[in-house]
Amino acid sequence: MSNQTIQQYKEVISSCREIFLKKNLDYGSSWRIMRISSLVDQIFIKASRIRTLEEKGIAKVDEGIDSEFKGIINYCIMGLIQLNIEFIEPNPNAETLSQWYDAQTEASLNLMLDKNHDYGEIWRQMLVSTFTDMLLMRVHRIHQILANNGKTTISEGVESNLMDMINYSVFALIHLKEKTNNHS
């Protein structure tokens, strides 16, 4: 595992965290009323738009693929918070939200480090479009898990799938940034 990967990962998460906290200033924590199924559908919308943009090559709405991957990361973190933190306080302060956010991103980073240990950095040789397809597949997996009342017989649960989606999105954003830097 390279220090470069860890640094790139943390840069992506820092950018997403900044967006998350700024949107909290605008909207508060209104997302706390959403069920996991609704958050997963928001991820589905963003991943579907990414796929459409990849296939059509042009956007009519002035938000690119980068912002959609960042949105997926933040919706996944919201989902992890919903799964792990009881809804007691409807409007947690920014410090509390930051702590919740950081705990979920730390767990996702640790999962990425463990998987990179076993798989190497094979993701660096993958296409961004593959990450998009993997995101869409994970959304369908979560829908099936939820249809099974959250139960799995042998497979990973919702939480693991959300963390994988964070990591796929981070990898895609690293790829996109490297591609932009190579063309500069």
Secondary structure, 3 states (H helix, E strand, C coil): CCHHHHHHHHHHHHHHHHHHHHHHHHHCCHHHHCCHHHHHHHHHHHHHHHHHHHHHCCCCCCCCHHHHHHHHHHHHHHHHHHHHCCCCCCCCCHHHHHHHHHHHHHHHHHHHHHHHHHHCCHHHHCCHHHHHHHHHHHHHHHHHHHHCCCCCCCCCCHHHHHHHHHHHHHHHHHHHHHHHHHCC
